């Protein structure tokens, strides 16, 4: 019995537990600390929600844009939803400018 207990205990201590998915209310620090897959999953949801507004709102756009916003000085306490709003507003402002 004791031989079985030690490997099971070791597995429980050292194997990663279930990951918590990113949400819009998480901080940009959590965004930076998360895996690329977690960021892509959240960005995909943003892309699906906003692609009808503008075809450039893809998952790739949101990953890159939120990564950029997360790199701003003192941005780590801001929320992901704040960065997402900035990304949408920025793109819509650029889209609304007349071509030269």
TORKOL-951585 format. One record per residue: residue number from 1; residue in three letters; z, x negated, y negated of N, C-alpha, C in turn. Coordinates in steps of 0.001 Angstrom, whole numbers, always signed. Each point is the difference from the previous one (the first is absolute). Layout:
N
   num   residu       n_w       n_u       n_v      ca_w      ca_u      ca_v       c_w       c_u       c_v
   NUM      ALA         Z         X         Y         Z         X         Y         Z         X         Y
...
//
This chain:
100
   num   residu       n_w       n_u       n_v      ca_w      ca_u      ca_v       c_w       c_u       c_v
     1      UNK        +0      -825     +1186        +0      +825     -1186        +0      -874     -1257
     2      UNK      +808     -1058       +36      +102      -882     -1158     -1322      -718      -262
     3      UNK      -741      -325     +1047     -1293      -667      -162     -1005      +885      -732
     4      UNK       +72     +1259      +189      -907      +944      -656      +410      +231     -1453
     5      UNK     +1276       -14      -267      +518      +294     -1327      -430     -1040     -1040
     6      UNK       +33     -1271      +347      -309     -1069      -950     -1456       +65      -483
     7      UNK     -1002      +136      +884     -1382      +106      -506      -235     +1263      -836
     8      UNK      +628     +1082      +385      -156     +1244      -770      +634      -166     -1377
     9      UNK     +1149      -595       -69      +657      -243     -1281      -828      -951      -862
    10      UNK      -534     -1040      +597      -825      -949      -748     -1242      +682      -553
    11      UNK      -627      +842      +797     -1187      +723      -465      +351      +924     -1161
    12      UNK     +1119      +669       +96      +410      +914     -1065      +293      -742     -1298
    13      UNK      +517     -1192       +99      +342      -759     -1194     -1194      -678      -654
    14      UNK      -952      -454      +796     -1063      -832      -545     -1354      +673      -139
    15      UNK      -227     +1104      +671     -1270      +699      -165       +58      +836     -1277
    16      UNK     -1091       +57      -716       +19      +781     -1234      +175     +1479      +301
    17      UNK      +735      +650      -860      +208     +1428      +140     -1168      +759      -600
    18      UNK       +77     +1314       +19     -1093      +779      -565      -111      -251     -1500
    19      UNK     -1199      -219      -439      -233      -280     -1415       -10     +1303      -783
    20      UNK      +466       -82     -1210       -30     +1157      -886     -1254      -117      -840
    21      UNK      -772     +1049        -8     -1256       -29      -747      +286        -3     -1499
    22      UNK      -909      -595      -739      +106       +22     -1458      -207     +1410      -513
    23      UNK      +651      +297     -1095      -230     +1286      -660      -235      -249     -1478
    24      UNK      -472     +1004      -680      -298      -120     -1428     +1232      -336      -822
    25      UNK     +1168      +373      +474     +1220      -224      -773      +626     -1368      +233
    26      UNK      -579      -779      +901      +488     -1363      +211      -349      -869     -1205
    27      UNK      +717     -1091      -141      -250      -909     -1117     -1192      -897      +292
    28      UNK      -510      -614     -1049     -1084      -958      +184      +479     -1228      +755
    29      UNK     +1292      -286       -60      +544     -1089      +816      -151      +349     +1476
    30      UNK      +260     +1252      +363      -184      +433     +1388     -1475      -103      +387
    31      UNK      -899      +322      -926     -1445      -144      +237      -330     -1461      +332
    32      UNK      +500      -908      -831      -290     -1423      +206      +595      -518     +1306
    33      UNK     +1157      +532      +382      +679      -458     +1213      -564      +620     +1278
    34      UNK      -804     +1036      -116      -492      +722     +1174     -1218      -695      +596
    35      UNK      -343      +422     +1185     -1161      -576      +688     -1296      +545      -604
    36      UNK     -1066      -712      +235     -1312      +439      -475      -361     +1360      +597
    37      UNK      +371      +239     +1251      -300     +1279      +645      +747     +1144      -675
    38      UNK     +1271      -221      -356      +765     +1044      -692      -607      +315     -1363
    39      UNK      -416     -1044      -711      -628      +212     -1310     -1313      +750      +153
    40      UNK      -779      -367     +1006     -1284      +658      +217      +178     +1465      +378
    41      UNK     +1017      +315      +784      +239     +1391      +383      +310      +858     -1223
    42      UNK      +851      -499      -887      +324      +766     -1199     -1208       +79      -930
    43      UNK      -711     -1105      -166     -1187        -7      -855     -1073      +939      +541
    44      UNK       -98      +140     +1308      -962      +936      +597      +323     +1432      -378
    45      UNK     +1279      +320       -34      +390     +1359      -427      -379      +226     -1455
    46      UNK      +210     -1012      -847      -404      +129     -1401     -1507      +174       -98
    47      UNK      -745      -796      +750     -1456       +89       -25      -494     +1373      +407
    48      UNK      +562      +554     +1053      -406     +1332      +454      +316     +1066     -1044
    49      UNK     +1096      -181      -703      +407      +988     -1004      -854       -78     -1267
    50      UNK      -484     -1192      -349      -666      -171     -1287     -1500      -249       +76
    51      UNK      -571      -178     +1167     -1427      -328       +89      -880     +1114      -561
    52      UNK      +472     +1235       +20      -803     +1093      -567       -37       -67     -1527
    53      UNK      +960      -661      -607       +16      -177     -1449      -976     -1096      -410
    54      UNK       -16     -1074      +781      -850     -1144      -310      -280      -731     +1310
    55      UNK     -1261      -237      +295      -363      -617     +1277      +510     -1432      +142
    56      UNK      +400      -624     -1098      +532     -1371       +93     +1464       -35      +419
    57      UNK      +646     +1151       +99     +1401       +52      +425       +74       -80     +1528
    58      UNK      -174     -1189      +511       +67      -239     +1440     +1331      -657      +334
    59      UNK      +281      -114     +1276     +1231      -678      +421        -5     -1443      -491
    60      UNK     -1139      -655       +92      -103     -1381      -464      +288      -138     -1484
    61      UNK      -492      +967      -784      +269       -31     -1442     +1501       +87      -252
    62      UNK      +674      +934      +674     +1431      +172      -239      +810     -1206      +479
    63      UNK      -362      -592     +1128      +724     -1190      +459       -99     -1100     -1049
    64      UNK     -1223      -277      -449      -198     -1076      -970      +682      +316     -1327
    65      UNK      -155     +1211      -475      +576      +362     -1292     +1529       -31       +38
    66      UNK      +600      +566     +1034     +1467       +10       +89      +513     -1421      +207
    67      UNK      -724      -811      +758      +375     -1413      +124        +8      -661     -1378
    68      UNK     -1024      +279      -808       -70      -569     -1349     +1168      +461      -863
    69      UNK      +292     +1297       +23     +1107      +535      -798     +1328      -568      +485
    70      UNK      +154      -154     +1304     +1241      -543      +557      +213     -1443      -435
    71      UNK     -1053      -675      -401      +105     -1382      -452      +413      -147     -1457
    72      UNK       +57     +1099      -750      +417       -69     -1398     +1453      -471       -80
    73      UNK      +318      -691     -1055     +1388      -420      -223      +901     +1223      -117
    74      UNK     +1145       -49      +617     +1006     +1066       -27      -477     +1313      +615
    75      UNK      -979       -44      +889      -526     +1229      +607      +709      +377     +1291
    76      UNK      +849      -873      +535      +559      +253     +1325      +855     +1264       +97
    77      UNK      +557      +472     -1118      +828     +1212       +43      -798     +1268      -248
    78      UNK     -1240      -144      -455      -860     +1168      -186      -336      +576     +1370
    79      UNK      -375     +1261       +22      -318      +662     +1258     -1495       -77      +293
    80      UNK      -332      +136     +1255     -1397       -27      +419      -775     +1123      -676
    81      UNK      +610     +1168      -146      -702     +1110      -646      -342      -326     -1455
    82      UNK      +829      -789      -680      -303      -416     -1373     -1242      -892       -14
    83      UNK       -78      -919      +951     -1164      -887       +98     -1247      +802      +338
    84      UNK      +128      +956      +919     -1138      +831      +385      -514      +785     -1202
    85      UNK      +900      +532      -799      -417      +732     -1206      -728      -924      -973
    86      UNK      +508     -1215      -151      -649      -968      -883     -1389      -340      +519
    87      UNK      -139      -135     +1301     -1305      -306      +593      -996     +1137      -253
    88      UNK      +444     +1224      +173      -883     +1154      -232      -366       +86     -1474
    89      UNK      +992      -100      -871      -254      +118     -1444      -923     -1115      -483
    90      UNK      +207     -1201      +481      -823     -1129      -405     -1455      +219      +392
    91      UNK      -225      +423     +1215     -1368      +225      +475      -660     +1146      -758
    92      UNK      +743     +1061      -275      -570     +1129      -731      -313      -378     -1446
    93      UNK      +831      -856      -602      -290      -481     -1362     -1277      -827        +2
    94      UNK      -155      -860      +996     -1192      -828       +79     -1242      +867      +247
    95      UNK      +142     +1011      +826     -1106      +891      +338      -422      +820     -1221
    96      UNK      +977      +311      -866      -284      +833     -1164      -626      -747     -1157
    97      UNK       -28     -1328       +63      -575      -775     -1081     -1515       +62       +83
    98      UNK      -665      +168     -1135     -1471       +53       +21      -577     -1355      +375
    99      UNK     -1130       +26      +680      -691     -1241      +363      -608      -613     -1249
   100      UNK       +61     -1326       -70      -600      -694     -1144     -1464      -275      +235
//
